[in-house]
């Protein structure tokens, strides 16, 4: 599915800041920024990624902060206040 088709189906640009414990130094936290198109509020794409992280990667998750923004919004309608003709 193309990015534009996803936007029409109400997918939103979703950014997640993932804090995780470094595998070699568990007392230190590292940041990972993840970004993709996802459906709010359930975020199935992000959940799939976090499930993959927990199953396959060594760094234990600490916290996840999520922000999302709708990319296609209703159009603003404005009346024209003047009309000019150019030759």
PDB file with one MODEL, atoms N, CA, C and O in Angstrom:
MODEL        1
ATOM      1  N   UNK A   1       0.853  -1.167   0.000  1.00  0.00           N
ATOM      2  CA  UNK A   1       0.000   0.000   0.000  1.00  0.00           C
ATOM      3  C   UNK A   1       0.909   1.243   0.000  1.00  0.00           C
ATOM      4  O   UNK A   1       1.894   1.297   0.737  1.00  0.00           O
ATOM      5  N   UNK A   2       0.575   2.217  -0.816  1.00  0.00           N
ATOM      6  CA  UNK A   2       1.382   3.434  -0.893  1.00  0.00           C
ATOM      7  C   UNK A   2       1.141   4.317   0.336  1.00  0.00           C
ATOM      8  O   UNK A   2       0.144   4.162   1.042  1.00  0.00           O
ATOM      9  N   UNK A   3       2.066   5.239   0.573  1.00  0.00           N
ATOM     10  CA  UNK A   3       1.923   6.148   1.708  1.00  0.00           C
ATOM     11  C   UNK A   3       0.651   6.979   1.583  1.00  0.00           C
ATOM     12  O   UNK A   3      -0.045   7.198   2.574  1.00  0.00           O
ATOM     13  N   UNK A   4       0.343   7.444   0.367  1.00  0.00           N
ATOM     14  CA  UNK A   4      -0.854   8.260   0.165  1.00  0.00           C
ATOM     15  C   UNK A   4      -2.116   7.452   0.450  1.00  0.00           C
ATOM     16  O   UNK A   4      -3.053   7.964   1.061  1.00  0.00           O
ATOM     17  N   UNK A   5      -2.150   6.196   0.013  1.00  0.00           N
ATOM     18  CA  UNK A   5      -3.313   5.342   0.286  1.00  0.00           C
ATOM     19  C   UNK A   5      -3.483   5.131   1.790  1.00  0.00           C
ATOM     20  O   UNK A   5      -4.607   5.109   2.291  1.00  0.00           O
ATOM     21  N   UNK A   6      -2.380   4.980   2.501  1.00  0.00           N
ATOM     22  CA  UNK A   6      -2.461   4.835   3.958  1.00  0.00           C
ATOM     23  C   UNK A   6      -3.040   6.093   4.595  1.00  0.00           C
ATOM     24  O   UNK A   6      -3.864   6.009   5.506  1.00  0.00           O
ATOM     25  N   UNK A   7      -2.607   7.265   4.115  1.00  0.00           N
ATOM     26  CA  UNK A   7      -3.114   8.523   4.676  1.00  0.00           C
ATOM     27  C   UNK A   7      -4.618   8.649   4.474  1.00  0.00           C
ATOM     28  O   UNK A   7      -5.323   9.159   5.344  1.00  0.00           O
ATOM     29  N   UNK A   8      -5.111   8.185   3.325  1.00  0.00           N
ATOM     30  CA  UNK A   8      -6.548   8.244   3.063  1.00  0.00           C
ATOM     31  C   UNK A   8      -7.327   7.311   3.974  1.00  0.00           C
ATOM     32  O   UNK A   8      -8.515   7.529   4.212  1.00  0.00           O
ATOM     33  N   UNK A   9      -6.673   6.272   4.488  1.00  0.00           N
ATOM     34  CA  UNK A   9      -7.324   5.335   5.409  1.00  0.00           C
ATOM     35  C   UNK A   9      -7.083   5.726   6.868  1.00  0.00           C
ATOM     36  O   UNK A   9      -7.215   4.896   7.767  1.00  0.00           O
ATOM     37  N   UNK A  10      -6.730   6.984   7.098  1.00  0.00           N
ATOM     38  CA  UNK A  10      -6.528   7.576   8.426  1.00  0.00           C
ATOM     39  C   UNK A  10      -5.284   7.067   9.145  1.00  0.00           C
ATOM     40  O   UNK A  10      -5.207   7.139  10.372  1.00  0.00           O
ATOM     41  N   UNK A  11      -4.311   6.554   8.396  1.00  0.00           N
ATOM     42  CA  UNK A  11      -3.010   6.294   9.005  1.00  0.00           C
ATOM     43  C   UNK A  11      -2.387   7.644   9.316  1.00  0.00           C
ATOM     44  O   UNK A  11      -2.591   8.613   8.583  1.00  0.00           O
ATOM     45  N   UNK A  12      -1.634   7.708  10.390  1.00  0.00           N
ATOM     46  CA  UNK A  12      -1.000   8.957  10.804  1.00  0.00           C
ATOM     47  C   UNK A  12       0.493   8.740  10.938  1.00  0.00           C
ATOM     48  O   UNK A  12       0.952   7.639  11.244  1.00  0.00           O
ATOM     49  N   UNK A  13       1.237   9.798  10.706  1.00  0.00           N
ATOM     50  CA  UNK A  13       2.668   9.720  10.933  1.00  0.00           C
ATOM     51  C   UNK A  13       2.875   9.610  12.436  1.00  0.00           C
ATOM     52  O   UNK A  13       2.514  10.513  13.191  1.00  0.00           O
ATOM     53  N   UNK A  14       3.459   8.502  12.859  1.00  0.00           N
ATOM     54  CA  UNK A  14       3.629   8.213  14.274  1.00  0.00           C
ATOM     55  C   UNK A  14       5.107   8.165  14.608  1.00  0.00           C
ATOM     56  O   UNK A  14       5.891   7.510  13.921  1.00  0.00           O
ATOM     57  N   UNK A  15       5.476   8.858  15.660  1.00  0.00           N
ATOM     58  CA  UNK A  15       6.854   8.864  16.133  1.00  0.00           C
ATOM     59  C   UNK A  15       6.861   8.346  17.562  1.00  0.00           C
ATOM     60  O   UNK A  15       6.069   8.784  18.396  1.00  0.00           O
ATOM     61  N   UNK A  16       7.767   7.406  17.836  1.00  0.00           N
ATOM     62  CA  UNK A  16       7.895   6.860  19.185  1.00  0.00           C
ATOM     63  C   UNK A  16       9.322   7.058  19.674  1.00  0.00           C
ATOM     64  O   UNK A  16      10.283   6.726  18.979  1.00  0.00           O
ATOM     65  N   UNK A  17       9.445   7.601  20.872  1.00  0.00           N
ATOM     66  CA  UNK A  17      10.746   7.692  21.530  1.00  0.00           C
ATOM     67  C   UNK A  17      10.828   6.501  22.480  1.00  0.00           C
ATOM     68  O   UNK A  17      10.081   6.417  23.455  1.00  0.00           O
ATOM     69  N   UNK A  18      11.737   5.592  22.182  1.00  0.00           N
ATOM     70  CA  UNK A  18      11.862   4.356  22.946  1.00  0.00           C
ATOM     71  C   UNK A  18      13.113   4.452  23.817  1.00  0.00           C
ATOM     72  O   UNK A  18      14.222   4.617  23.308  1.00  0.00           O
ATOM     73  N   UNK A  19      12.927   4.349  25.118  1.00  0.00           N
ATOM     74  CA  UNK A  19      14.061   4.280  26.042  1.00  0.00           C
ATOM     75  C   UNK A  19      14.274   2.818  26.401  1.00  0.00           C
ATOM     76  O   UNK A  19      13.329   2.112  26.752  1.00  0.00           O
ATOM     77  N   UNK A  20      15.519   2.369  26.312  1.00  0.00           N
ATOM     78  CA  UNK A  20      15.816   0.978  26.625  1.00  0.00           C
ATOM     79  C   UNK A  20      17.123   0.891  27.403  1.00  0.00           C
ATOM     80  O   UNK A  20      17.973   1.778  27.328  1.00  0.00           O
ATOM     81  N   UNK A  21      17.262  -0.199  28.151  1.00  0.00           N
ATOM     82  CA  UNK A  21      18.477  -0.450  28.920  1.00  0.00           C
ATOM     83  C   UNK A  21      19.532  -1.024  27.982  1.00  0.00           C
ATOM     84  O   UNK A  21      19.259  -1.956  27.226  1.00  0.00           O
ATOM     85  N   UNK A  22      20.731  -0.466  28.033  1.00  0.00           N
ATOM     86  CA  UNK A  22      21.806  -0.982  27.188  1.00  0.00           C
ATOM     87  C   UNK A  22      22.152  -2.401  27.647  1.00  0.00           C
ATOM     88  O   UNK A  22      22.278  -2.640  28.848  1.00  0.00           O
ATOM     89  N   UNK A  23      22.308  -3.349  26.710  1.00  0.00           N
ATOM     90  CA  UNK A  23      22.561  -4.744  27.092  1.00  0.00           C
ATOM     91  C   UNK A  23      23.828  -4.928  27.940  1.00  0.00           C
ATOM     92  O   UNK A  23      23.817  -5.710  28.891  1.00  0.00           O
ATOM     93  N   UNK A  24      24.910  -4.225  27.614  1.00  0.00           N
ATOM     94  CA  UNK A  24      26.170  -4.392  28.343  1.00  0.00           C
ATOM     95  C   UNK A  24      26.217  -3.605  29.650  1.00  0.00           C
ATOM     96  O   UNK A  24      26.985  -3.942  30.551  1.00  0.00           O
ATOM     97  N   UNK A  25      25.401  -2.563  29.755  1.00  0.00           N
ATOM     98  CA  UNK A  25      25.359  -1.711  30.948  1.00  0.00           C
ATOM     99  C   UNK A  25      23.894  -1.436  31.297  1.00  0.00           C
ATOM    100  O   UNK A  25      23.369  -0.377  30.953  1.00  0.00           O
ATOM    101  N   UNK A  26      23.231  -2.370  31.972  1.00  0.00           N
ATOM    102  CA  UNK A  26      21.787  -2.251  32.225  1.00  0.00           C
ATOM    103  C   UNK A  26      21.366  -1.004  33.005  1.00  0.00           C
ATOM    104  O   UNK A  26      20.195  -0.626  32.965  1.00  0.00           O
ATOM    105  N   UNK A  27      22.286  -0.367  33.706  1.00  0.00           N
ATOM    106  CA  UNK A  27      21.908   0.829  34.464  1.00  0.00           C
ATOM    107  C   UNK A  27      21.867   2.082  33.585  1.00  0.00           C
ATOM    108  O   UNK A  27      21.397   3.130  34.027  1.00  0.00           O
ATOM    109  N   UNK A  28      22.354   1.981  32.345  1.00  0.00           N
ATOM    110  CA  UNK A  28      22.330   3.109  31.413  1.00  0.00           C
ATOM    111  C   UNK A  28      21.159   2.982  30.449  1.00  0.00           C
ATOM    112  O   UNK A  28      20.844   1.892  29.971  1.00  0.00           O
ATOM    113  N   UNK A  29      20.521   4.117  30.169  1.00  0.00           N
ATOM    114  CA  UNK A  29      19.414   4.139  29.214  1.00  0.00           C
ATOM    115  C   UNK A  29      19.882   4.745  27.898  1.00  0.00           C
ATOM    116  O   UNK A  29      20.677   5.685  27.879  1.00  0.00           O
ATOM    117  N   UNK A  30      19.381   4.199  26.810  1.00  0.00           N
ATOM    118  CA  UNK A  30      19.676   4.687  25.461  1.00  0.00           C
ATOM    119  C   UNK A  30      18.342   5.032  24.796  1.00  0.00           C
ATOM    120  O   UNK A  30      17.316   4.431  25.113  1.00  0.00           O
ATOM    121  N   UNK A  31      18.357   5.990  23.883  1.00  0.00           N
ATOM    122  CA  UNK A  31      17.146   6.405  23.172  1.00  0.00           C
ATOM    123  C   UNK A  31      17.174   5.889  21.746  1.00  0.00           C
ATOM    124  O   UNK A  31      18.208   5.914  21.079  1.00  0.00           O
ATOM    125  N   UNK A  32      16.008   5.415  21.283  1.00  0.00           N
ATOM    126  CA  UNK A  32      15.832   5.014  19.890  1.00  0.00           C
ATOM    127  C   UNK A  32      14.571   5.714  19.391  1.00  0.00           C
ATOM    128  O   UNK A  32      13.529   5.661  20.045  1.00  0.00           O
ATOM    129  N   UNK A  33      14.664   6.368  18.238  1.00  0.00           N
ATOM    130  CA  UNK A  33      13.501   7.044  17.654  1.00  0.00           C
ATOM    131  C   UNK A  33      12.969   6.185  16.509  1.00  0.00           C
ATOM    132  O   UNK A  33      13.706   5.842  15.585  1.00  0.00           O
ATOM    133  N   UNK A  34      11.684   5.842  16.580  1.00  0.00           N
ATOM    134  CA  UNK A  34      11.019   5.025  15.562  1.00  0.00           C
ATOM    135  C   UNK A  34       9.940   5.877  14.912  1.00  0.00           C
ATOM    136  O   UNK A  34       9.230   6.613  15.598  1.00  0.00           O
ATOM    137  N   UNK A  35       9.813   5.781  13.580  1.00  0.00           N
ATOM    138  CA  UNK A  35       8.791   6.561  12.881  1.00  0.00           C
ATOM    139  C   UNK A  35       8.224   5.741  11.734  1.00  0.00           C
ATOM    140  O   UNK A  35       8.968   5.136  10.962  1.00  0.00           O
ATOM    141  N   UNK A  36       6.884   5.725  11.629  1.00  0.00           N
ATOM    142  CA  UNK A  36       6.203   4.996  10.557  1.00  0.00           C
ATOM    143  C   UNK A  36       4.755   5.490  10.510  1.00  0.00           C
ATOM    144  O   UNK A  36       4.328   6.259  11.371  1.00  0.00           O
ATOM    145  N   UNK A  37       4.011   5.048   9.510  1.00  0.00           N
ATOM    146  CA  UNK A  37       2.582   5.342   9.439  1.00  0.00           C
ATOM    147  C   UNK A  37       1.844   4.291  10.251  1.00  0.00           C
ATOM    148  O   UNK A  37       2.109   3.097  10.114  1.00  0.00           O
ATOM    149  N   UNK A  38       0.911   4.734  11.102  1.00  0.00           N
ATOM    150  CA  UNK A  38       0.201   3.811  11.976  1.00  0.00           C
ATOM    151  C   UNK A  38      -1.204   4.340  12.248  1.00  0.00           C
ATOM    152  O   UNK A  38      -1.499   5.508  11.996  1.00  0.00           O
ATOM    153  N   UNK A  39      -2.057   3.474  12.761  1.00  0.00           N
ATOM    154  CA  UNK A  39      -3.444   3.824  13.072  1.00  0.00           C
ATOM    155  C   UNK A  39      -3.594   4.121  14.560  1.00  0.00           C
ATOM    156  O   UNK A  39      -3.417   3.237  15.399  1.00  0.00           O
ATOM    157  N   UNK A  40      -3.923   5.371  14.882  1.00  0.00           N
ATOM    158  CA  UNK A  40      -4.187   5.732  16.276  1.00  0.00           C
ATOM    159  C   UNK A  40      -5.626   5.332  16.604  1.00  0.00           C
ATOM    160  O   UNK A  40      -6.456   5.369  15.696  1.00  0.00           O
ATOM    161  N   UNK A  41      -5.972   4.964  17.792  1.00  0.00           N
ATOM    162  CA  UNK A  41      -5.181   4.917  19.011  1.00  0.00           C
ATOM    163  C   UNK A  41      -4.607   3.542  19.333  1.00  0.00           C
ATOM    164  O   UNK A  41      -3.953   3.392  20.365  1.00  0.00           O
ATOM    165  N   UNK A  42      -4.824   2.538  18.496  1.00  0.00           N
ATOM    166  CA  UNK A  42      -4.348   1.185  18.826  1.00  0.00           C
ATOM    167  C   UNK A  42      -2.895   0.940  18.420  1.00  0.00           C
ATOM    168  O   UNK A  42      -2.225   0.096  19.017  1.00  0.00           O
ATOM    169  N   UNK A  43      -2.402   1.655  17.425  1.00  0.00           N
ATOM    170  CA  UNK A  43      -1.014   1.572  16.960  1.00  0.00           C
ATOM    171  C   UNK A  43      -0.550   0.128  16.694  1.00  0.00           C
ATOM    172  O   UNK A  43       0.392  -0.338  17.335  1.00  0.00           O
ATOM    173  N   UNK A  44      -1.196  -0.582  15.761  1.00  0.00           N
ATOM    174  CA  UNK A  44      -0.801  -1.972  15.500  1.00  0.00           C
ATOM    175  C   UNK A  44       0.612  -2.114  14.935  1.00  0.00           C
ATOM    176  O   UNK A  44       1.290  -3.093  15.245  1.00  0.00           O
ATOM    177  N   UNK A  45       1.073  -1.177  14.123  1.00  0.00           N
ATOM    178  CA  UNK A  45       2.416  -1.268  13.542  1.00  0.00           C
ATOM    179  C   UNK A  45       3.462  -1.090  14.642  1.00  0.00           C
ATOM    180  O   UNK A  45       4.445  -1.831  14.686  1.00  0.00           O
ATOM    181  N   UNK A  46       3.262  -0.126  15.519  1.00  0.00           N
ATOM    182  CA  UNK A  46       4.190   0.092  16.632  1.00  0.00           C
ATOM    183  C   UNK A  46       4.196  -1.114  17.568  1.00  0.00           C
ATOM    184  O   UNK A  46       5.262  -1.544  18.010  1.00  0.00           O
ATOM    185  N   UNK A  47       3.032  -1.659  17.874  1.00  0.00           N
ATOM    186  CA  UNK A  47       2.970  -2.832  18.754  1.00  0.00           C
ATOM    187  C   UNK A  47       3.715  -4.012  18.148  1.00  0.00           C
ATOM    188  O   UNK A  47       4.400  -4.745  18.861  1.00  0.00           O
ATOM    189  N   UNK A  48       3.588  -4.203  16.835  1.00  0.00           N
ATOM    190  CA  UNK A  48       4.317  -5.279  16.159  1.00  0.00           C
ATOM    191  C   UNK A  48       5.826  -5.067  16.282  1.00  0.00           C
ATOM    192  O   UNK A  48       6.578  -6.013  16.519  1.00  0.00           O
ATOM    193  N   UNK A  49       6.263  -3.804  16.117  1.00  0.00           N
ATOM    194  CA  UNK A  49       7.683  -3.497  16.247  1.00  0.00           C
ATOM    195  C   UNK A  49       8.170  -3.747  17.673  1.00  0.00           C
ATOM    196  O   UNK A  49       9.247  -4.311  17.865  1.00  0.00           O
ATOM    197  N   UNK A  50       7.389  -3.335  18.675  1.00  0.00           N
ATOM    198  CA  UNK A  50       7.797  -3.546  20.066  1.00  0.00           C
ATOM    199  C   UNK A  50       7.807  -5.029  20.429  1.00  0.00           C
ATOM    200  O   UNK A  50       8.655  -5.466  21.207  1.00  0.00           O
ATOM    201  N   UNK A  51       6.877  -5.807  19.878  1.00  0.00           N
ATOM    202  CA  UNK A  51       6.900  -7.260  20.086  1.00  0.00           C
ATOM    203  C   UNK A  51       8.166  -7.865  19.487  1.00  0.00           C
ATOM    204  O   UNK A  51       8.793  -8.730  20.100  1.00  0.00           O
ATOM    205  N   UNK A  52       8.545  -7.411  18.286  1.00  0.00           N
ATOM    206  CA  UNK A  52       9.790  -7.862  17.660  1.00  0.00           C
ATOM    207  C   UNK A  52      10.981  -7.501  18.543  1.00  0.00           C
ATOM    208  O   UNK A  52      11.875  -8.320  18.753  1.00  0.00           O
ATOM    209  N   UNK A  53      10.990  -6.269  19.060  1.00  0.00           N
ATOM    210  CA  UNK A  53      12.087  -5.801  19.912  1.00  0.00           C
ATOM    211  C   UNK A  53      12.248  -6.729  21.117  1.00  0.00           C
ATOM    212  O   UNK A  53      13.349  -7.197  21.408  1.00  0.00           O
ATOM    213  N   UNK A  54      11.143  -6.989  21.811  1.00  0.00           N
ATOM    214  CA  UNK A  54      11.215  -7.816  23.019  1.00  0.00           C
ATOM    215  C   UNK A  54      11.619  -9.253  22.716  1.00  0.00           C
ATOM    216  O   UNK A  54      12.277  -9.894  23.535  1.00  0.00           O
ATOM    217  N   UNK A  55      11.233  -9.769  21.549  1.00  0.00           N
ATOM    218  CA  UNK A  55      11.543 -11.156  21.206  1.00  0.00           C
ATOM    219  C   UNK A  55      12.960 -11.332  20.672  1.00  0.00           C
ATOM    220  O   UNK A  55      13.585 -12.361  20.929  1.00  0.00           O
ATOM    221  N   UNK A  56      13.479 -10.357  19.939  1.00  0.00           N
ATOM    222  CA  UNK A  56      14.729 -10.565  19.202  1.00  0.00           C
ATOM    223  C   UNK A  56      15.911  -9.710  19.639  1.00  0.00           C
ATOM    224  O   UNK A  56      17.055 -10.068  19.358  1.00  0.00           O
ATOM    225  N   UNK A  57      15.670  -8.589  20.320  1.00  0.00           N
ATOM    226  CA  UNK A  57      16.773  -7.689  20.666  1.00  0.00           C
ATOM    227  C   UNK A  57      17.112  -7.804  22.149  1.00  0.00           C
ATOM    228  O   UNK A  57      16.267  -8.169  22.966  1.00  0.00           O
ATOM    229  N   UNK A  58      18.360  -7.487  22.481  1.00  0.00           N
ATOM    230  CA  UNK A  58      18.841  -7.677  23.850  1.00  0.00           C
ATOM    231  C   UNK A  58      18.447  -6.557  24.801  1.00  0.00           C
ATOM    232  O   UNK A  58      18.255  -6.812  25.990  1.00  0.00           O
ATOM    233  N   UNK A  59      18.320  -5.336  24.323  1.00  0.00           N
ATOM    234  CA  UNK A  59      18.036  -4.210  25.214  1.00  0.00           C
ATOM    235  C   UNK A  59      16.620  -4.263  25.756  1.00  0.00           C
ATOM    236  O   UNK A  59      15.656  -4.216  24.991  1.00  0.00           O
ATOM    237  N   UNK A  60      16.487  -4.362  27.088  1.00  0.00           N
ATOM    238  CA  UNK A  60      15.170  -4.419  27.721  1.00  0.00           C
ATOM    239  C   UNK A  60      14.514  -3.041  27.650  1.00  0.00           C
ATOM    240  O   UNK A  60      15.156  -2.031  27.935  1.00  0.00           O
ATOM    241  N   UNK A  61      13.236  -3.000  27.272  1.00  0.00           N
ATOM    242  CA  UNK A  61      12.509  -1.735  27.142  1.00  0.00           C
ATOM    243  C   UNK A  61      12.285  -1.093  28.507  1.00  0.00           C
ATOM    244  O   UNK A  61      11.985  -1.772  29.489  1.00  0.00           O
ATOM    245  N   UNK A  62      12.435   0.216  28.547  1.00  0.00           N
ATOM    246  CA  UNK A  62      12.179   0.986  29.768  1.00  0.00           C
ATOM    247  C   UNK A  62      10.865   1.756  29.636  1.00  0.00           C
ATOM    248  O   UNK A  62       9.989   1.644  30.495  1.00  0.00           O
ATOM    249  N   UNK A  63      10.726   2.545  28.550  1.00  0.00           N
ATOM    250  CA  UNK A  63       9.498   3.317  28.346  1.00  0.00           C
ATOM    251  C   UNK A  63       9.377   3.709  26.877  1.00  0.00           C
ATOM    252  O   UNK A  63      10.354   3.709  26.128  1.00  0.00           O
ATOM    253  N   UNK A  64       8.147   4.041  26.491  1.00  0.00           N
ATOM    254  CA  UNK A  64       7.859   4.456  25.117  1.00  0.00           C
ATOM    255  C   UNK A  64       6.931   5.663  25.183  1.00  0.00           C
ATOM    256  O   UNK A  64       5.888   5.617  25.837  1.00  0.00           O
ATOM    257  N   UNK A  65       7.315   6.745  24.502  1.00  0.00           N
ATOM    258  CA  UNK A  65       6.450   7.919  24.367  1.00  0.00           C
ATOM    259  C   UNK A  65       6.040   8.021  22.905  1.00  0.00           C
ATOM    260  O   UNK A  65       6.880   7.924  22.011  1.00  0.00           O
ATOM    261  N   UNK A  66       4.751   8.215  22.666  1.00  0.00           N
ATOM    262  CA  UNK A  66       4.214   8.200  21.305  1.00  0.00           C
ATOM    263  C   UNK A  66       3.585   9.551  20.975  1.00  0.00           C
ATOM    264  O   UNK A  66       2.883  10.149  21.790  1.00  0.00           O
ATOM    265  N   UNK A  67       3.859  10.011  19.752  1.00  0.00           N
ATOM    266  CA  UNK A  67       3.207  11.208  19.212  1.00  0.00           C
ATOM    267  C   UNK A  67       2.745  10.872  17.804  1.00  0.00           C
ATOM    268  O   UNK A  67       3.450  10.185  17.065  1.00  0.00           O
ATOM    269  N   UNK A  68       1.565  11.353  17.425  1.00  0.00           N
ATOM    270  CA  UNK A  68       1.099  11.100  16.058  1.00  0.00           C
ATOM    271  C   UNK A  68       0.406  12.344  15.528  1.00  0.00           C
ATOM    272  O   UNK A  68      -0.148  13.143  16.283  1.00  0.00           O
ATOM    273  N   UNK A  69       0.452  12.484  14.221  1.00  0.00           N
ATOM    274  CA  UNK A  69      -0.125  13.653  13.562  1.00  0.00           C
ATOM    275  C   UNK A  69      -0.858  13.209  12.310  1.00  0.00           C
ATOM    276  O   UNK A  69      -0.292  12.517  11.464  1.00  0.00           O
ATOM    277  N   UNK A  70      -2.109  13.603  12.193  1.00  0.00           N
ATOM    278  CA  UNK A  70      -2.877  13.333  10.978  1.00  0.00           C
ATOM    279  C   UNK A  70      -2.292  14.184   9.861  1.00  0.00           C
ATOM    280  O   UNK A  70      -2.074  15.381  10.046  1.00  0.00           O
ATOM    281  N   UNK A  71      -2.036  13.582   8.706  1.00  0.00           N
ATOM    282  CA  UNK A  71      -1.382  14.297   7.617  1.00  0.00           C
ATOM    283  C   UNK A  71      -2.360  14.892   6.623  1.00  0.00           C
ATOM    284  O   UNK A  71      -2.053  15.901   5.989  1.00  0.00           O
ATOM    285  N   UNK A  72      -3.519  14.297   6.474  1.00  0.00           N
ATOM    286  CA  UNK A  72      -4.545  14.850   5.590  1.00  0.00           C
ATOM    287  C   UNK A  72      -5.685  15.321   6.482  1.00  0.00           C
ATOM    288  O   UNK A  72      -6.328  14.527   7.168  1.00  0.00           O
ATOM    289  N   UNK A  73      -5.923  16.628   6.460  1.00  0.00           N
ATOM    290  CA  UNK A  73      -6.963  17.214   7.301  1.00  0.00           C
ATOM    291  C   UNK A  73      -8.016  17.869   6.414  1.00  0.00           C
ATOM    292  O   UNK A  73      -7.756  18.131   5.239  1.00  0.00           O
ATOM    293  N   UNK A  74      -9.196  18.136   6.958  1.00  0.00           N
ATOM    294  CA  UNK A  74     -10.208  18.821   6.152  1.00  0.00           C
ATOM    295  C   UNK A  74      -9.675  20.157   5.631  1.00  0.00           C
ATOM    296  O   UNK A  74      -8.955  20.871   6.329  1.00  0.00           O
ATOM    297  N   UNK A  75     -10.034  20.468   4.421  1.00  0.00           N
ATOM    298  CA  UNK A  75      -9.550  21.691   3.786  1.00  0.00           C
ATOM    299  C   UNK A  75     -10.205  22.913   4.403  1.00  0.00           C
ATOM    300  O   UNK A  75     -11.399  22.911   4.705  1.00  0.00           O
ATOM    301  N   UNK A  76      -9.409  23.952   4.585  1.00  0.00           N
ATOM    302  CA  UNK A  76      -9.962  25.232   5.036  1.00  0.00           C
ATOM    303  C   UNK A  76     -10.611  25.915   3.843  1.00  0.00           C
ATOM    304  O   UNK A  76     -10.014  25.993   2.770  1.00  0.00           O
ATOM    305  N   UNK A  77     -11.823  26.406   4.025  1.00  0.00           N
ATOM    306  CA  UNK A  77     -12.538  27.087   2.948  1.00  0.00           C
ATOM    307  C   UNK A  77     -12.563  28.573   3.268  1.00  0.00           C
ATOM    308  O   UNK A  77     -12.955  28.982   4.361  1.00  0.00           O
ATOM    309  N   UNK A  78     -12.135  29.380   2.290  1.00  0.00           N
ATOM    310  CA  UNK A  78     -12.154  30.834   2.460  1.00  0.00           C
ATOM    311  C   UNK A  78     -12.798  31.452   1.230  1.00  0.00           C
ATOM    312  O   UNK A  78     -12.571  31.002   0.107  1.00  0.00           O
ATOM    313  N   UNK A  79     -13.597  32.477   1.446  1.00  0.00           N
ATOM    314  CA  UNK A  79     -14.199  33.209   0.337  1.00  0.00           C
ATOM    315  C   UNK A  79     -13.188  34.202  -0.215  1.00  0.00           C
ATOM    316  O   UNK A  79     -12.429  34.815   0.534  1.00  0.00           O
ATOM    317  N   UNK A  80     -13.188  34.352  -1.529  1.00  0.00           N
ATOM    318  CA  UNK A  80     -12.307  35.337  -2.158  1.00  0.00           C
ATOM    319  C   UNK A  80     -12.816  36.738  -1.846  1.00  0.00           C
ATOM    320  O   UNK A  80     -14.015  37.004  -1.926  1.00  0.00           O
ATOM    321  N   UNK A  81     -11.900  37.625  -1.491  1.00  0.00           N
ATOM    322  CA  UNK A  81     -12.292  39.005  -1.182  1.00  0.00           C
ATOM    323  C   UNK A  81     -12.112  39.926  -2.375  1.00  0.00           C
ATOM    324  O   UNK A  81     -12.635  41.040  -2.385  1.00  0.00           O
ATOM    325  N   UNK A  82     -11.371  39.466  -3.390  1.00  0.00           N
ATOM    326  CA  UNK A  82     -11.148  40.292  -4.585  1.00  0.00           C
ATOM    327  C   UNK A  82     -10.875  39.369  -5.765  1.00  0.00           C
ATOM    328  O   UNK A  82     -10.452  38.224  -5.602  1.00  0.00           O
ATOM    329  N   UNK A  83     -11.133  39.908  -6.972  1.00  0.00           N
ATOM    330  CA  UNK A  83     -10.862  39.141  -8.183  1.00  0.00           C
ATOM    331  C   UNK A  83     -10.211  40.076  -9.185  1.00  0.00           C
ATOM    332  O   UNK A  83     -10.740  41.149  -9.473  1.00  0.00           O
ATOM    333  N   UNK A  84      -9.076  39.677  -9.713  1.00  0.00           N
ATOM    334  CA  UNK A  84      -8.319  40.498 -10.649  1.00  0.00           C
ATOM    335  C   UNK A  84      -8.207  39.768 -11.975  1.00  0.00           C
ATOM    336  O   UNK A  84      -8.091  38.543 -12.004  1.00  0.00           O
ATOM    337  N   UNK A  85      -8.240  40.517 -13.078  1.00  0.00           N
ATOM    338  CA  UNK A  85      -8.081  39.951 -14.412  1.00  0.00           C
ATOM    339  C   UNK A  85      -6.759  40.428 -14.989  1.00  0.00           C
ATOM    340  O   UNK A  85      -6.479  41.627 -15.011  1.00  0.00           O
ATOM    341  N   UNK A  86      -5.955  39.495 -15.451  1.00  0.00           N
ATOM    342  CA  UNK A  86      -4.674  39.822 -16.082  1.00  0.00           C
ATOM    343  C   UNK A  86      -4.769  39.532 -17.566  1.00  0.00           C
ATOM    344  O   UNK A  86      -5.352  38.525 -17.969  1.00  0.00           O
ATOM    345  N   UNK A  87      -4.197  40.414 -18.387  1.00  0.00           N
ATOM    346  CA  UNK A  87      -4.206  40.200 -19.840  1.00  0.00           C
ATOM    347  C   UNK A  87      -2.932  39.545 -20.266  1.00  0.00           C
ATOM    348  O   UNK A  87      -2.741  39.279 -21.453  1.00  0.00           O
TER     349      UNK A  87
ENDMDL
END
